[in-house]
């Protein structure tokens, strides 16, 4: 691995470990959402067979957990550190390190959410490999989009508003693929359409990633 890339990833890890209250807050938020879903299922007597309802609640939980973690990654950067990054590394190296770290963190959050759903709510999939592949690729799409949006919003007064305006419309195609693939995961066999949608989601992630890689140096200069 490139030494500078490894150093940037190490810095990201150290920053997250120093912000233990932020990490704890993210986990509490995610677990609280799961508990809320559990209570809704228990008291509203939602049938366990209504997996589509649980799927919607699961993806909402994951979406907002990832948004909170990824978008804030730029807000945690002091101005002096950003000045040092501009001097020490290239913009391409910096954004790649951000994307890799945020992707790994997003996948961990998603897996924690899934295990918690599975344990406490009775969340089950007929086709687990397809569903896990969907989770990983969707985390990739979320990470790329909201890392880019966080970079654009960095330093602005209304960063939260700008994030919502830019980010939410961009994730609509990803949400469409998630819905199709999640429903396909309820079937025991993987259909050709599901494989096609999975490949299209992968291609979409790659295109957004390439766009971010090309666009970020211009944001970096500003």
C-alpha positions, -999 to +999 in steps of 0.1 A: +000+000+000+012+035-007+029+049+024+011+083+022-023+065+017-016+043+047-006+073+068-038+091+059-059+060+068-040+058+101-048+095+108-085+089+101-085+059+126-068+079+153-092+108+149-122+084+152-107+068+184-102+103+199-138+112+193-152+084+214-183+104+223-192+108+186-187+070+180-208+062+211-235+086+199-236+070+165-240+035+180-266+047+205-286+064+176-285+032+155-294+009+184-322+033+195-337+031+160-336-007+162-353-006+196-380+017+182-387-007+154-388-036+179-414-018+200-434-009+169-434-046+158-444-057+193-472-033+201-486-028+166-486-066+161-469-063+127-468-097+112-433-113+109-441-122+073-443-085+064-406-084+056-411-054+033-420-032+063-389-043+082-368-038+051-379-002+048-372+004+085-338-013+083-327+008+053-339+040+070-319+032+100-288+025+080-292+055+058-293+081+086-265+063+105-242+065+075-252+101+067-244+112+102-210+095+102-198+103+067-209+139+063-194+149+097-159+136+086-151+169+069-166+190+097-142+174+122-111+186+102-095+218+118-085+245+094-049+241+102-049+204+095-066+210+061-038+235+053-012+208+062-030+182+040-029+206+010+009+209+015+017+173+023-005+152-001-023+154-034-061+160-035-065+126-052-047+108-023-067+127+003-101+119-012-092+082-017-082+079+019-115+095+030-136+073+007-118+041+019-121+049+056-157+061+053-167+030+033-152+006+059-169+026+087-202+026+068-201-012+062-193-018+099-223+004+109-245-015+084-234-049+097-240-039+133-274-027+124-282-059+105-271-082+133-291-061+158-322-063+136-317-100+131-313-106+169-340-083+183-366-080+156-364-114+138-351-099+106-344-128+081-335-131+045-340-160+022-310-151+001-284-138+025-254-135+000-275-113-023-287-091+006-252-087+020-238-078-014-266-052-017-256-038+018-220-035+008-226-018-026-252+005-011-227+015+016-203+023-012-228+045-030-238+063+002-202+068+011-191+083-022-221+106-025-221+120+010-183+122+012-184+143-020-213+164-006-194+168+027-164+181+008-186+206-012-203+218+020-171+221+039-165+256+052-200+269+043-223+284+069-253+262+061-235+229+056-264+208+069-289+224+045-265+221+016-259+185+024-296+177+023-302+197-009-273+180-027-273+146-012-308+134-010-316+137-047-284+119-056-292+088-036-326+083-054-311+059-080-293+039-052-326+037-032-343+023-063-317-004-067-318-012-030-356-017-031-354-040-061-325-061-047-340-062-012-372-077-026-352-101-046-334-112-014-368-125-001-366-152-027-344-183-022-330-182-058-311-154-074-328-143-106-311-129-137-328-096-131-313-095-096-278-101-109-283-074-135-295-049-109-265-058-087-241-052-116-258-019-124-255-008-088-218-017-089-213+003-121-232+033-107-209+032-076-179+032-099-192+061-121-199+082-090-165+074-076-148+083-108-167+116-109-157+123-073-120+116-081-121+140-110-141+167-093-124+168-059-091+185-070-112+216-081-130+216-047-096+212-030-082+243-047-111+265-034 
